[in-house]
Amino acid sequence: MSNFASPILNNCAKLVQSLLPQDCLLCGAAAGAGKLCPACLAHLPYHPAPGCPVCAIPTTRGEVCGQCLKKPPAYDTTVAAFSYVFPLDALIQALKYGGNLAAVSALAQPLLERVAVEPRPDLLIPMPLFPTRLRERGFNQSMELAKPLARALDVPLAVDSAERIRDTAPQASLPLKERRSNIKGAFGCNADLSGKSVAIVDDVMTSGATLDELARTLRRRGAARISAWVVARGLMHK
């Protein structure tokens, strides 16, 4: 097949797929050309506003929360599309642990709508996975979520700028006191980020410890402003 014909055929295949009836990723009901049926779309838990401008925890008047005042993280601001509750958590788990890459567009598009009004960063950096876990999973969900954002916003995707250099226990399995020590020193960065504005793209933010540790690594490489762009945010510090 020629290099000229291949993109045309790929686009045709995508068009045909978009026109065929789809099953809802959450309940299996008819979803038309979309990924979710109208009922599931109506019940998606969009993240409430106002919230802490630093970590996106809901606050009464959009003020900085007590946790961020007490111990400011290394990132400057957080944008979240959803709250990490049912049924959004099931959709993320279907992507992350079930390998259902069809969920990417359903998760990335709402995040894109939230970040479209934010200042454009110089780079997007997906949360890296340790190589062993990447091989086991076969893909990095944060990378898959970052790709459509980078295309739509015309912002470079820094694929290899950050890396996970230490394998760690899953953060969700640990209490808060252990999460910071568990993730400490887990990241490396080989890029010169002097004066750059970067956005870290991740699927879920709960305690924020992982994002904070990566942000600290990027700060040491000169990053001037760091945003956290996450699909889902927990509703309370854990």
C-alpha positions in Angstrom: 0.0 0.0 0.0 1.4 3.4 -0.9 2.1 6.1 1.7 -0.5 8.2 -0.1 -3.4 5.7 0.1 -2.8 4.6 3.7 -4.0 7.8 5.4 -7.1 7.9 3.1 -8.1 4.4 4.0 -7.5 5.0 7.7 -9.8 8.1 7.6 -12.4 6.1 5.7 -12.3 3.4 8.3 -12.7 5.9 11.1 -15.7 7.5 9.3 -17.4 4.2 8.8 -16.9 3.3 12.4 -18.3 6.6 13.6 -21.5 6.0 11.6 -22.1 2.5 12.9 -24.1 2.0 16.1 -22.0 1.7 19.2 -22.5 0.1 22.6 -22.2 2.3 25.6 -18.9 1.8 27.4 -20.5 1.9 30.8 -23.9 0.1 30.5 -23.8 -1.6 27.1 -26.9 0.1 25.8 -27.1 1.6 22.4 -25.0 4.7 22.2 -25.4 5.7 18.5 -22.2 7.1 17.1 -20.8 8.0 20.5 -19.1 6.1 23.2 -21.7 6.6 26.0 -25.5 6.4 25.9 -27.5 9.5 26.7 -28.4 8.2 30.2 -24.8 7.6 31.2 -23.7 10.9 29.7 -26.3 12.7 31.8 -24.9 11.0 35.0 -21.3 11.8 34.5 -19.9 13.6 37.6 -18.4 16.8 36.2 -16.1 18.3 38.7 -17.8 21.1 40.6 -16.7 24.8 40.7 -15.5 26.8 42.5 -12.5 24.9 43.8 -9.0 25.5 45.1 -7.1 27.0 42.2 -4.0 25.0 43.2 -5.3 21.4 43.7 -9.0 21.7 42.5 -10.5 20.4 45.8 -14.0 22.0 46.0 -14.0 25.1 48.2 -16.8 27.5 49.1 -15.7 30.6 47.2 -12.9 29.2 45.1 -10.2 30.1 47.7 -7.0 28.2 48.2 -7.7 25.2 50.4 -6.0 24.8 53.9 -3.9 21.9 52.7 -2.3 24.0 49.9 -1.8 26.9 52.2 -0.1 24.7 54.8 2.1 22.9 52.3 2.0 24.3 48.8 2.7 21.7 46.1 5.3 22.1 43.4 2.6 22.5 40.7 0.8 25.9 40.4 -2.7 24.9 39.3 -5.0 22.0 38.6 -7.7 21.5 36.1 -10.0 18.5 36.4 -12.9 17.5 34.1 -14.6 15.1 36.5 -14.9 14.0 40.1 -13.5 10.5 40.7 -16.8 8.9 41.7 -19.2 6.4 40.0 -19.7 6.0 37.1 -16.6 7.9 36.0 -14.3 5.7 38.1 -15.6 2.6 36.2 -14.8 4.3 32.8 -11.3 5.1 33.9 -10.7 1.6 35.2 -12.0 0.1 32.0 -9.3 2.1 30.2 -6.5 1.7 32.8 -6.9 -2.0 33.7 -9.2 -3.3 31.0 -7.3 -1.9 28.1 -10.4 -0.4 26.6 -8.8 2.4 24.5 -12.2 3.3 23.2 -12.6 5.2 26.5 -9.9 7.6 25.6 -12.0 10.0 23.5 -14.9 9.9 26.1 -12.4 11.0 28.8 -10.1 13.3 26.8 -12.8 15.5 25.1 -14.3 16.8 28.4 -10.8 17.6 29.7 -10.0 19.4 26.5 -13.1 21.5 26.9 -11.9 22.5 30.4 -8.3 23.3 29.5 -9.2 25.1 26.2 -9.7 28.3 28.2 -6.4 27.9 30.1 -3.1 29.6 29.1 -1.3 27.4 26.6 1.7 25.6 28.0 4.9 25.2 26.1 4.8 21.4 26.6 2.5 18.6 27.6 4.1 15.9 29.7 2.2 12.7 30.3 2.6 11.0 33.7 5.2 8.3 32.9 4.9 4.6 33.8 7.8 2.4 35.0 9.0 0.3 32.1 7.9 -3.0 33.7 4.4 -1.7 34.2 4.3 -0.2 30.7 5.2 -3.6 29.2 2.5 -5.4 31.3 -0.2 -2.9 30.4 0.9 -2.4 26.8 0.2 1.3 26.9 0.4 4.4 29.1 -3.1 5.7 29.7 -1.8 9.2 30.4 0.0 9.3 27.1 -3.1 8.2 25.3 -5.1 10.9 27.0 -2.4 13.5 26.2 -2.3 12.8 22.5 -5.7 14.3 21.5 -5.0 17.3 23.8 -1.7 18.0 22.1 -3.3 17.7 18.6 -6.2 19.9 19.4 -4.3 22.6 21.2 -1.2 22.4 18.9 1.1 22.0 21.9 4.2 19.7 21.7 3.9 16.4 23.5 7.1 15.7 25.3 7.1 12.0 25.0 10.5 11.2 26.5 11.2 14.3 28.7 10.2 12.6 32.0 10.6 9.0 33.0 9.8 6.8 36.0 13.1 5.6 37.3 11.9 3.7 40.4 9.2 1.1 40.5 6.8 1.8 43.4 3.7 0.3 45.0 0.4 1.6 43.6 -0.4 4.8 45.4 -4.1 3.9 45.8 -3.1 0.9 48.0 -1.3 3.1 50.5 -2.5 5.6 53.2 -1.6 9.2 52.8 1.4 9.1 55.2 3.1 6.5 53.1 2.3 7.9 49.6 4.8 10.7 49.7 7.6 8.4 50.8 6.6 5.7 48.4 6.8 8.1 45.4 9.9 10.1 46.5 12.7 10.0 43.9 10.5 8.0 41.5 11.0 10.3 38.5 13.8 11.6 36.3 13.9 14.3 33.6 16.5 14.7 30.9 15.1 17.9 29.3 16.1 21.5 29.8 12.9 23.1 30.9 14.4 26.5 31.8 11.6 29.1 31.7 9.1 26.7 30.2 5.4 26.4 31.1 4.4 22.7 31.2 1.2 20.8 31.8 1.3 17.3 33.3 -1.5 15.1 32.0 -2.8 12.3 34.2 -5.9 10.2 34.6 -6.7 10.5 38.3 -5.5 12.8 41.1 -6.3 11.8 44.7 -3.8 12.9 47.3 -1.7 14.7 44.6 1.5 13.2 45.9 2.5 11.6 42.5 1.8 14.9 40.6 3.7 16.8 43.3 6.8 14.6 43.0 6.9 14.8 39.2 6.4 18.6 39.4 9.3 18.8 41.9 11.5 16.9 39.4 10.4 19.3 36.6 11.2 22.3 38.8 14.7 21.1 39.3 15.1 21.1 35.5 13.9 24.8 35.3 10.2 24.6 34.7 8.7 28.0 35.5 5.0 27.2 35.6 3.5 23.7 36.1 -0.2 22.9 35.6 -1.8 19.5 36.4 -4.4 18.5 33.8 -6.4 15.5 35.1 -9.4 13.7 33.9 -10.7 13.0 37.4 -10.1 14.5 40.9 -11.0 12.9 44.2 -13.4 15.0 46.2 -11.3 15.1 49.4 -7.6 14.9 50.4 -6.8 11.3 51.3 
